Amino acid sequence: MCWKCGNSIAQGTFISRTSECPVCGADLHSCKNCRFYSPGAYYDCRETVSELVRDKEKSNFCDNFTIKLVFSGISEKNGATGKKGSEAGQSARDAFNSLFGSLICP
């Protein structure tokens, strides 16, 4: 599945370093499309990597790359930047404001 648009990628499809999503053109051999991608981990990767990949959305030469088959919160209808993420963000802001809103000076 494409990390950017949510387009399904057939299981078993060979993903080369130059492979792109046929729908949105995003690089498929990228950190954001890898099952080991984990924001907050060392170099944002659950595998041991020797050097940082700066742009997580662009194609790279990582030997540990394995395509991620499913992304939580993504459907073909709402895409990678769909409502689910923004609703969660608003919910977090509301919870923060209910706890600390009175402490913030106007």
N, CA, C and O atoms as a GROMACS GRO file, in nm:
protein
  424
    1MET      N    1   0.084  -0.118   0.000
    1MET     CA    2   0.000   0.000   0.000
    1MET      C    3   0.089   0.124   0.000
    1MET      O    4   0.188   0.130   0.072
    2CYS      N    5   0.054   0.220  -0.079
    2CYS     CA    6   0.131   0.344  -0.087
    2CYS      C    7   0.109   0.427   0.038
    2CYS      O    8  -0.005   0.446   0.081
    3TRP      N    9   0.217   0.476   0.097
    3TRP     CA   10   0.209   0.556   0.220
    3TRP      C   11   0.141   0.691   0.196
    3TRP      O   12   0.085   0.750   0.288
    4LYS      N   13   0.146   0.739   0.072
    4LYS     CA   14   0.095   0.873   0.044
    4LYS      C   15  -0.053   0.876   0.007
    4LYS      O   16  -0.128   0.958   0.059
    5CYS      N   17  -0.095   0.787  -0.083
    5CYS     CA   18  -0.234   0.793  -0.130
    5CYS      C   19  -0.319   0.674  -0.086
    5CYS      O   20  -0.441   0.677  -0.098
    6GLY      N   21  -0.255   0.569  -0.034
    6GLY     CA   22  -0.330   0.453   0.012
    6GLY      C   23  -0.360   0.352  -0.098
    6GLY      O   24  -0.434   0.257  -0.074
    7ASN      N   25  -0.304   0.371  -0.218
    7ASN     CA   26  -0.325   0.278  -0.328
    7ASN      C   27  -0.269   0.141  -0.292
    7ASN      O   28  -0.159   0.130  -0.238
    8SER      N   29  -0.345   0.036  -0.322
    8SER     CA   30  -0.301  -0.100  -0.293
    8SER      C   31  -0.188  -0.141  -0.387
    8SER      O   32  -0.193  -0.115  -0.507
    9ILE      N   33  -0.087  -0.205  -0.330
    9ILE     CA   34   0.022  -0.262  -0.408
    9ILE      C   35   0.010  -0.413  -0.390
    9ILE      O   36   0.010  -0.462  -0.277
   10ALA      N   37   0.001  -0.487  -0.499
   10ALA     CA   38  -0.019  -0.631  -0.491
   10ALA      C   39   0.093  -0.698  -0.411
   10ALA      O   40   0.211  -0.668  -0.431
   11GLN      N   41   0.054  -0.788  -0.320
   11GLN     CA   42   0.152  -0.860  -0.241
   11GLN      C   43   0.239  -0.943  -0.335
   11GLN      O   44   0.188  -1.007  -0.427
   12GLY      N   45   0.368  -0.940  -0.312
   12GLY     CA   46   0.462  -1.012  -0.396
   12GLY      C   47   0.519  -0.927  -0.509
   12GLY      O   48   0.607  -0.973  -0.582
   13THR      N   49   0.471  -0.804  -0.524
   13THR     CA   50   0.524  -0.714  -0.626
   13THR      C   51   0.667  -0.676  -0.591
   13THR      O   52   0.694  -0.636  -0.477
   14PHE      N   53   0.758  -0.687  -0.687
   14PHE     CA   54   0.897  -0.648  -0.663
   14PHE      C   55   0.906  -0.496  -0.660
   14PHE      O   56   0.862  -0.429  -0.753
   15ILE      N   57   0.962  -0.444  -0.552
   15ILE     CA   58   0.980  -0.299  -0.537
   15ILE      C   59   1.128  -0.268  -0.552
   15ILE      O   60   1.209  -0.303  -0.466
   16SER      N   61   1.163  -0.203  -0.663
   16SER     CA   62   1.303  -0.164  -0.684
   16SER      C   63   1.324  -0.024  -0.629
   16SER      O   64   1.229   0.041  -0.585
   17ARG      N   65   1.447   0.023  -0.630
   17ARG     CA   66   1.478   0.156  -0.579
   17ARG      C   67   1.408   0.266  -0.658
   17ARG      O   68   1.385   0.375  -0.606
   18THR      N   69   1.373   0.238  -0.782
   18THR     CA   70   1.311   0.340  -0.867
   18THR      C   71   1.159   0.322  -0.882
   18THR      O   72   1.096   0.395  -0.959
   19SER      N   73   1.100   0.227  -0.810
   19SER     CA   74   0.956   0.203  -0.821
   19SER      C   75   0.876   0.321  -0.767
   19SER      O   76   0.909   0.379  -0.664
   20GLU      N   77   0.769   0.354  -0.839
   20GLU     CA   78   0.680   0.463  -0.799
   20GLU      C   79   0.537   0.413  -0.794
   20GLU      O   80   0.501   0.318  -0.864
   21CYS      N   81   0.455   0.477  -0.713
   21CYS     CA   82   0.313   0.447  -0.707
   21CYS      C   83   0.250   0.485  -0.841
   21CYS      O   84   0.272   0.597  -0.889
   22PRO      N   85   0.174   0.395  -0.902
   22PRO     CA   86   0.112   0.428  -1.031
   22PRO      C   87   0.003   0.535  -1.021
   22PRO      O   88  -0.036   0.592  -1.123
   23VAL      N   89  -0.047   0.562  -0.902
   23VAL     CA   90  -0.154   0.660  -0.884
   23VAL      C   91  -0.099   0.799  -0.855
   23VAL      O   92  -0.134   0.895  -0.924
   24CYS      N   93  -0.013   0.811  -0.752
   24CYS     CA   94   0.032   0.944  -0.710
   24CYS      C   95   0.178   0.974  -0.744
   24CYS      O   96   0.222   1.088  -0.732
   25GLY      N   97   0.254   0.872  -0.786
   25GLY     CA   98   0.393   0.894  -0.825
   25GLY      C   99   0.492   0.898  -0.710
   25GLY      O  100   0.609   0.928  -0.732
   26ALA      N  101   0.448   0.867  -0.587
   26ALA     CA  102   0.539   0.867  -0.472
   26ALA      C  103   0.637   0.751  -0.483
   26ALA      O  104   0.603   0.644  -0.534
   27ASP      N  105   0.760   0.772  -0.436
   27ASP     CA  106   0.860   0.666  -0.434
   27ASP      C  107   0.813   0.555  -0.340
   27ASP      O  108   0.772   0.582  -0.227
   28LEU      N  109   0.817   0.430  -0.387
   28LEU     CA  110   0.774   0.318  -0.304
   28LEU      C  111   0.886   0.264  -0.216
   28LEU      O  112   0.860   0.216  -0.106
   29HIS      N  113   1.012   0.270  -0.264
   29HIS     CA  114   1.126   0.221  -0.186
   29HIS      C  115   1.174   0.334  -0.095
   29HIS      O  116   1.284   0.388  -0.113
   30SER      N  117   1.090   0.370   0.002
   30SER     CA  118   1.121   0.480   0.092
   30SER      C  119   1.094   0.437   0.236
   30SER      O  120   1.024   0.339   0.261
   31CYS      N  121   1.150   0.511   0.329
   31CYS     CA  122   1.132   0.478   0.471
   31CYS      C  123   0.984   0.473   0.509
   31CYS      O  124   0.941   0.381   0.579
   32LYS      N  125   0.907   0.569   0.463
   32LYS     CA  126   0.766   0.574   0.501
   32LYS      C  127   0.686   0.455   0.448
   32LYS      O  128   0.576   0.430   0.496
   33ASN      N  129   0.739   0.384   0.352
   33ASN     CA  130   0.671   0.267   0.297
   33ASN      C  131   0.730   0.137   0.351
   33ASN      O  132   0.690   0.029   0.306
   34CYS      N  133   0.822   0.146   0.444
   34CYS     CA  134   0.891   0.028   0.497
   34CYS      C  135   0.828  -0.020   0.627
   34CYS      O  136   0.786   0.062   0.710
   35ARG      N  137   0.822  -0.150   0.645
   35ARG     CA  138   0.763  -0.203   0.768
   35ARG      C  139   0.848  -0.174   0.891
   35ARG      O  140   0.798  -0.184   1.003
   36PHE      N  141   0.975  -0.138   0.874
   36PHE     CA  142   1.062  -0.107   0.987
   36PHE      C  143   1.062   0.041   1.025
   36PHE      O  144   1.122   0.078   1.126
   37TYR      N  145   0.994   0.125   0.948
   37TYR     CA  146   0.987   0.268   0.977
   37TYR      C  147   0.913   0.289   1.109
   37TYR      O  148   0.800   0.243   1.126
   38SER      N  149   0.979   0.358   1.201
   38SER     CA  150   0.922   0.381   1.333
   38SER      C  151   0.967   0.517   1.384
   38SER      O  152   1.073   0.527   1.446
   39PRO      N  153   0.888   0.622   1.360
   39PRO     CA  154   0.926   0.756   1.408
   39PRO      C  155   0.952   0.754   1.558
   39PRO      O  156   0.873   0.701   1.636
   40GLY      N  157   1.063   0.813   1.596
   40GLY     CA  158   1.102   0.817   1.737
   40GLY      C  159   1.210   0.716   1.771
   40GLY      O  160   1.282   0.732   1.869
   41ALA      N  161   1.221   0.610   1.690
   41ALA     CA  162   1.328   0.513   1.710
   41ALA      C  163   1.459   0.574   1.658
   41ALA      O  164   1.457   0.676   1.590
   42TYR      N  165   1.572   0.511   1.689
   42TYR     CA  166   1.701   0.558   1.641
   42TYR      C  167   1.698   0.562   1.489
   42TYR      O  168   1.673   0.460   1.425
   43TYR      N  169   1.724   0.678   1.431
   43TYR     CA  170   1.714   0.702   1.286
   43TYR      C  171   1.575   0.669   1.232
   43TYR      O  172   1.560   0.646   1.112
   44ASP      N  173   1.475   0.666   1.318
   44ASP     CA  174   1.336   0.635   1.281
   44ASP      C  175   1.321   0.496   1.219
   44ASP      O  176   1.238   0.475   1.131
   45CYS      N  177   1.404   0.401   1.265
   45CYS     CA  178   1.402   0.267   1.208
   45CYS      C  179   1.417   0.162   1.318
   45CYS      O  180   1.498   0.179   1.409
   46ARG      N  181   1.339   0.053   1.310
   46ARG     CA  182   1.350  -0.056   1.407
   46ARG      C  183   1.465  -0.149   1.375
   46ARG      O  184   1.501  -0.233   1.458
   47GLU      N  185   1.523  -0.138   1.258
   47GLU     CA  186   1.641  -0.216   1.221
   47GLU      C  187   1.767  -0.137   1.256
   47GLU      O  188   1.762  -0.015   1.270
   48THR      N  189   1.878  -0.206   1.270
   48THR     CA  190   2.005  -0.139   1.295
   48THR      C  191   2.058  -0.087   1.162
   48THR      O  192   2.093  -0.165   1.073
   49VAL      N  193   2.064   0.044   1.150
   49VAL     CA  194   2.115   0.106   1.028
   49VAL      C  195   2.236   0.191   1.062
   49VAL      O  196   2.243   0.251   1.169
   50SER      N  197   2.331   0.196   0.970
   50SER     CA  198   2.457   0.265   0.998
   50SER      C  199   2.454   0.413   0.966
   50SER      O  200   2.533   0.490   1.020
   51GLU      N  201   2.363   0.455   0.879
   51GLU     CA  202   2.359   0.597   0.845
   51GLU      C  203   2.215   0.646   0.831
   51GLU      O  204   2.125   0.570   0.795
   52LEU      N  205   2.197   0.773   0.860
   52LEU     CA  206   2.066   0.836   0.857
   52LEU      C  207   2.017   0.857   0.714
   52LEU      O  208   2.092   0.902   0.627
   53VAL      N  209   1.892   0.823   0.690
   53VAL     CA  210   1.825   0.860   0.566
   53VAL      C  211   1.746   0.986   0.598
   53VAL      O  212   1.649   0.981   0.674
   54ARG      N  213   1.788   1.098   0.542
   54ARG     CA  214   1.728   1.227   0.579
   54ARG      C  215   1.585   1.244   0.530
   54ARG      O  216   1.498   1.285   0.607
   55ASP      N  217   1.560   1.215   0.404
   55ASP     CA  218   1.425   1.234   0.350
   55ASP      C  219   1.353   1.099   0.350
   55ASP      O  220   1.381   1.013   0.266
   56LYS      N  221   1.263   1.082   0.442
   56LYS     CA  222   1.193   0.954   0.462
   56LYS      C  223   1.090   0.926   0.351
   56LYS      O  224   1.039   0.815   0.341
   57GLU      N  225   1.061   1.026   0.269
   57GLU     CA  226   0.962   1.010   0.163
   57GLU      C  227   1.024   0.979   0.028
   57GLU      O  228   0.952   0.947  -0.067
   58LYS      N  229   1.155   0.989   0.016
   58LYS     CA  230   1.224   0.967  -0.111
   58LYS      C  231   1.288   0.829  -0.116
   58LYS      O  232   1.315   0.768  -0.013
   59SER      N  233   1.313   0.783  -0.236
   59SER     CA  234   1.378   0.655  -0.259
   59SER      C  235   1.516   0.654  -0.195
   59SER      O  236   1.585   0.756  -0.192
   60ASN      N  237   1.558   0.535  -0.145
   60ASN     CA  238   1.689   0.524  -0.082
   60ASN      C  239   1.752   0.389  -0.114
   60ASN      O  240   1.691   0.305  -0.182
   61PHE      N  241   1.874   0.368  -0.066
   61PHE     CA  242   1.949   0.246  -0.096
   61PHE      C  243   1.947   0.147   0.020
   61PHE      O  244   2.032   0.057   0.024
   62CYS      N  245   1.856   0.159   0.115
   62CYS     CA  246   1.855   0.075   0.234
   62CYS      C  247   1.836  -0.073   0.198
   62CYS      O  248   1.743  -0.109   0.126
   63ASP      N  249   1.924  -0.158   0.251
   63ASP     CA  250   1.916  -0.302   0.227
   63ASP      C  251   1.809  -0.368   0.313
   63ASP      O  252   1.766  -0.480   0.283
   64ASN      N  253   1.765  -0.302   0.420
   64ASN     CA  254   1.666  -0.359   0.511
   64ASN      C  255   1.522  -0.336   0.465
   64ASN      O  256   1.429  -0.384   0.529
   65PHE      N  257   1.503  -0.263   0.356
   65PHE     CA  258   1.368  -0.226   0.312
   65PHE      C  259   1.280  -0.349   0.289
   65PHE      O  260   1.318  -0.442   0.217
   66THR      N  261   1.163  -0.346   0.351
   66THR     CA  262   1.059  -0.444   0.328
   66THR      C  263   0.928  -0.368   0.320
   66THR      O  264   0.896  -0.290   0.411
   67ILE      N  265   0.852  -0.388   0.215
   67ILE     CA  266   0.729  -0.311   0.195
   67ILE      C  267   0.631  -0.333   0.309
   67ILE      O  268   0.609  -0.446   0.354
   68LYS      N  269   0.572  -0.223   0.356
   68LYS     CA  270   0.467  -0.231   0.457
   68LYS      C  271   0.337  -0.256   0.383
   68LYS      O  272   0.303  -0.182   0.290
   69LEU      N  273   0.264  -0.359   0.424
   69LEU     CA  274   0.144  -0.396   0.351
   69LEU      C  275   0.020  -0.319   0.395
   69LEU      O  276  -0.071  -0.297   0.315
   70VAL      N  277   0.015  -0.276   0.521
   70VAL     CA  278  -0.103  -0.208   0.573
   70VAL      C  279  -0.061  -0.089   0.657
   70VAL      O  280   0.034  -0.098   0.735
   71PHE      N  281  -0.130   0.021   0.641
   71PHE     CA  282  -0.107   0.140   0.722
   71PHE      C  283  -0.231   0.164   0.805
   71PHE      O  284  -0.342   0.162   0.752
   72SER      N  285  -0.216   0.186   0.934
   72SER     CA  286  -0.332   0.215   1.018
   72SER      C  287  -0.383   0.356   0.987
   72SER      O  288  -0.304   0.449   0.972
   73GLY      N  289  -0.514   0.369   0.979
   73GLY     CA  290  -0.573   0.501   0.956
   73GLY      C  291  -0.580   0.544   0.812
   73GLY      O  292  -0.624   0.655   0.783
   74ILE      N  293  -0.537   0.459   0.719
   74ILE     CA  294  -0.540   0.496   0.577
   74ILE      C  295  -0.641   0.407   0.505
   74ILE      O  296  -0.642   0.286   0.523
   75SER      N  297  -0.723   0.467   0.427
   75SER     CA  298  -0.810   0.393   0.339
   75SER      C  299  -0.803   0.459   0.202
   75SER      O  300  -0.750   0.570   0.189
   76GLU      N  301  -0.855   0.394   0.102
   76GLU     CA  302  -0.852   0.454  -0.030
   76GLU      C  303  -0.936   0.581  -0.033
   76GLU      O  304  -0.913   0.668  -0.117
   77LYS      N  305  -1.032   0.591   0.056
   77LYS     CA  306  -1.120   0.706   0.058
   77LYS      C  307  -1.054   0.829   0.120
   77LYS      O  308  -1.066   0.939   0.065
   78ASN      N  309  -0.982   0.812   0.234
   78ASN     CA  310  -0.929   0.931   0.300
   78ASN      C  311  -0.780   0.953   0.277
   78ASN      O  312  -0.730   1.061   0.310
   79GLY      N  313  -0.708   0.857   0.223
   79GLY     CA  314  -0.566   0.876   0.193
   79GLY      C  315  -0.480   0.892   0.316
   79GLY      O  316  -0.529   0.879   0.429
   80ALA      N  317  -0.352   0.919   0.295
   80ALA     CA  318  -0.257   0.927   0.405
   80ALA      C  319  -0.278   1.049   0.493
   80ALA      O  320  -0.236   1.048   0.608
   81THR      N  321  -0.340   1.152   0.442
   81THR     CA  322  -0.362   1.273   0.521
   81THR      C  323  -0.510   1.294   0.547
   81THR      O  324  -0.558   1.407   0.552
   82GLY      N  325  -0.582   1.183   0.562
   82GLY     CA  326  -0.726   1.189   0.578
   82GLY      C  327  -0.773   1.242   0.712
   82GLY      O  328  -0.693   1.288   0.794
   83LYS      N  329  -0.903   1.235   0.733
   83LYS     CA  330  -0.966   1.293   0.850
   83LYS      C  331  -0.923   1.228   0.980
   83LYS      O  332  -0.914   1.296   1.082
   84LYS      N  333  -0.895   1.100   0.978
   84LYS     CA  334  -0.865   1.029   1.102
   84LYS      C  335  -0.751   1.095   1.179
   84LYS      O  336  -0.761   1.112   1.301
   85GLY      N  337  -0.643   1.132   1.112
   85GLY     CA  338  -0.529   1.196   1.177
   85GLY      C  339  -0.563   1.333   1.231
   85GLY      O  340  -0.521   1.369   1.341
   86SER      N  341  -0.638   1.412   1.154
   86SER     CA  342  -0.672   1.546   1.199
   86SER      C  343  -0.770   1.542   1.315
   86SER      O  344  -0.765   1.628   1.404
   87GLU      N  345  -0.860   1.444   1.315
   87GLU     CA  346  -0.953   1.429   1.427
   87GLU      C  347  -0.878   1.391   1.553
   87GLU      O  348  -0.910   1.441   1.661
   88ALA      N  349  -0.779   1.303   1.541
   88ALA     CA  350  -0.699   1.264   1.657
   88ALA      C  351  -0.620   1.383   1.709
   88ALA      O  352  -0.608   1.401   1.831
   89GLY      N  353  -0.567   1.465   1.620
   89GLY     CA  354  -0.493   1.584   1.660
   89GLY      C  355  -0.582   1.683   1.732
   89GLY      O  356  -0.542   1.741   1.833
   90GLN      N  357  -0.703   1.702   1.682
   90GLN     CA  358  -0.796   1.794   1.747
   90GLN      C  359  -0.837   1.741   1.883
   90GLN      O  360  -0.850   1.818   1.979
   91SER      N  361  -0.858   1.611   1.893
   91SER     CA  362  -0.893   1.550   2.021
   91SER      C  363  -0.782   1.570   2.124
   91SER      O  364  -0.809   1.598   2.240
   92ALA      N  365  -0.657   1.556   2.080
   92ALA     CA  366  -0.543   1.577   2.170
   92ALA      C  367  -0.536   1.723   2.215
   92ALA      O  368  -0.509   1.752   2.331
   93ARG      N  369  -0.559   1.816   2.121
   93ARG     CA  370  -0.558   1.959   2.157
   93ARG      C  371  -0.669   1.991   2.256
   93ARG      O  372  -0.647   2.067   2.351
   94ASP      N  373  -0.787   1.935   2.235
   94ASP     CA  374  -0.899   1.959   2.327
   94ASP      C  375  -0.869   1.907   2.466
   94ASP      O  376  -0.899   1.973   2.566
   95ALA      N  377  -0.809   1.787   2.474
   95ALA     CA  378  -0.773   1.730   2.604
   95ALA      C  379  -0.669   1.817   2.674
   95ALA      O  380  -0.678   1.841   2.794
   96PHE      N  381  -0.570   1.864   2.600
   96PHE     CA  382  -0.466   1.950   2.657
   96PHE      C  383  -0.528   2.080   2.709
   96PHE      O  384  -0.500   2.122   2.821
   97ASN      N  385  -0.612   2.141   2.628
   97ASN     CA  386  -0.675   2.267   2.668
   97ASN      C  387  -0.766   2.251   2.789
   97ASN      O  388  -0.776   2.341   2.872
   98SER      N  389  -0.833   2.135   2.800
   98SER     CA  390  -0.919   2.115   2.917
   98SER      C  391  -0.836   2.100   3.044
   98SER      O  392  -0.883   2.136   3.152
   99LEU      N  393  -0.716   2.047   3.032
   99LEU     CA  394  -0.628   2.032   3.149
   99LEU      C  395  -0.553   2.160   3.184
   99LEU      O  396  -0.544   2.198   3.300
  100PHE      N  397  -0.500   2.226   3.082
  100PHE     CA  398  -0.408   2.337   3.107
  100PHE      C  399  -0.457   2.471   3.053
  100PHE      O  400  -0.386   2.571   3.066
  101GLY      N  401  -0.573   2.476   2.995
  101GLY     CA  402  -0.623   2.598   2.934
  101GLY      C  403  -0.630   2.716   3.029
  101GLY      O  404  -0.604   2.830   2.988
  102SER      N  405  -0.665   2.692   3.154
  102SER     CA  406  -0.678   2.802   3.250
  102SER      C  407  -0.542   2.855   3.296
  102SER      O  408  -0.534   2.964   3.352
  103LEU      N  409  -0.435   2.778   3.272
  103LEU     CA  410  -0.301   2.820   3.313
  103LEU      C  411  -0.235   2.911   3.211
  103LEU      O  412  -0.138   2.980   3.243
  104ILE      N  413  -0.285   2.911   3.090
  104ILE     CA  414  -0.225   2.990   2.983
  104ILE      C  415  -0.273   3.134   2.995
  104ILE      O  416  -0.393   3.160   3.002
  105CYS      N  417  -0.180   3.226   2.996
  105CYS     CA  418  -0.214   3.369   3.007
  105CYS      C  419  -0.276   3.418   2.877
  105CYS      O  420  -0.234   3.376   2.769
  106PRO      N  421  -0.377   3.506   2.884
  106PRO     CA  422  -0.442   3.556   2.763
  106PRO      C  423  -0.352   3.647   2.683
  106PRO      O  424  -0.393   3.698   2.578
   0.00000   0.00000   0.00000
